[in-house]
Amino acid sequence: MADTTRPFNFSAGPAILPQEVLERAAEAVTALRLGGHQPDAPSIGLSLLEVSHRGGPYQAVHDRAIELAHSVLNIPEDTHQILLLPGGASMQFVMVPTNLSRPGRPASFVDTGAWSSKAIAEARHFGEVRVLGSSSDSKFDHIPPVNWADAAGSSFLHITTNNTIYGTEYEDLPHAPEGVPLVVDASSHIGSRPMALERAALGYAGAQKNLGCSGLCLVFLRRDLIDDPEAPASPKFLKYATHANANSLFNTPNSFGVLVLKLVLEWIEARGGVEAMARLNNEKSELLYETLDNSSLFAAHARAGHRSRMTIPFTLNGAPEAERDALTARFLTEANDLGFQGLKGHRSVGGCRASMYNAFPVEGARALTSFMREFERRA
Ligand SMILES: Cc1ncc(COP(=O)(O)O)c(C=O)c1O
């Protein structure tokens, strides 16, 4: 059910969260309940924010969040371990090469936009980087074709599976060549649909889009990579083994972020899991793409066949160039006045961006598209 008292929140991240998750998280800030903040369990009389991460009440939250991440996101427990780490997804740009780079072997990347470029820049500190494909020449409006066999011999192969700024998305995870760990940054679409995440040797997602709040990163990695004797020497904190061997409690965790993750995963599960999320996300994104493709004013940035169902940048490129900026500003102001918030596009694409994560209601997509058609008639 849409909550009509709130604006439609199209923010790219931090992003919309389910209302009931917000309410239950607020309640836990006042008084945590036993059993991982189960709805009918007695309150412990203390806030989640003021109890030890080593005590039972928090541990139940922590363990349940990890258990749910395996089951809801289909990350097999026998092959992969889940870590809940600080530093957001950006920290993984550093931790991935810290742990996976190997002397004499290049790291392979596909450059699909700003976030992969940042990951590439960090990896260069650790050795040679090979860029197997890039769509930078066309403003990252598609996923470039890549011959995956070109990654053979690499220390790892890294892709950004949903490109938050440019609105492109890998339909499927590739198979990396034998012996090459596939690494995926799935920050902006994890949990949005069934994905073959088990194909990734290592995956990560900043939580502030589909999984909860900022400052927490969900990482999953193949168990054989955790204590790989070939891993280069590095500071203890940056080693996956340090966190894996301490069940992500090596240092004081972001306990609030972990609670919100748990509540979000319970919310997804109760609604029918990632399959149900996919049906809604398809419906929302199809409504918007259909409007964009049938418009002579609005245009999607990403090419058909490469389009994200989560993050949809679009422009008013049908307007004469001289009027475009003013018309875009007018569209955004009117949209904002009507309660469509967070639609301003990222500066590198310009125009607008509608991020419609799991918690975003179908009603919001219907309302936006009907406003867009009405705006176009008047423009
Ligand atoms: C695909 C992708 N990777 C990485 C990041 C960086 O995440 P964080 O700010 O949590 O470090 C973002 C943030 O939006 C993102 O969209």
The ligand as an SDF file (V2000), in Angstrom:
LIG
                    3D

 16 16  0  0  0  0  0  0  0  0999 V2000
   27.3590    1.2310   -7.9270 C   0  0  0  0  0  0  0  0  0  0  0  0
   27.9130    1.9750   -6.7530 C   0  0  0  0  0  0  0  0  0  0  0  0
   29.0990    1.6140   -6.2430 N   0  0  0  0  0  0  0  0  0  0  0  0
   29.6380    2.2470   -5.1990 C   0  0  0  0  0  0  0  0  0  0  0  0
   29.0110    3.3030   -4.5890 C   0  0  0  0  0  0  0  0  0  0  0  0
   29.6540    3.9910   -3.4080 C   0  0  0  0  0  0  0  0  0  0  0  0
   28.9730    3.6540   -2.2680 O   0  0  0  0  0  0  0  0  0  0  0  0
   29.3510    4.2860   -0.8260 P   0  0  0  0  0  0  0  0  0  0  0  0
   28.9520    5.7050   -0.8800 O   0  0  0  0  0  0  0  0  0  0  0  0
   28.5360    3.4430    0.1050 O   0  0  0  0  0  0  0  0  0  0  0  0
   30.8040    4.1110   -0.6290 O   0  0  0  0  0  0  0  0  0  0  0  0
   27.7660    3.7190   -5.0780 C   0  0  0  0  0  0  0  0  0  0  0  0
   27.0540    4.8570   -4.4430 C   0  0  0  0  0  0  0  0  0  0  0  0
   26.0560    5.3360   -4.9020 O   0  0  0  0  0  0  0  0  0  0  0  0
   27.2070    3.0400   -6.1820 C   0  0  0  0  0  0  0  0  0  0  0  0
   26.0310    3.4170   -6.6930 O   0  0  0  0  0  0  0  0  0  0  0  0
  1  2  1  0
  2  3  1  0
  2 15  2  0
  3  4  2  0
  4  5  1  0
  5  6  1  0
  5 12  2  0
  6  7  1  0
  7  8  1  0
  8  9  2  0
  8 10  1  0
  8 11  1  0
 12 13  1  0
 12 15  1  0
 13 14  2  0
 15 16  1  0
M  END
$$$$
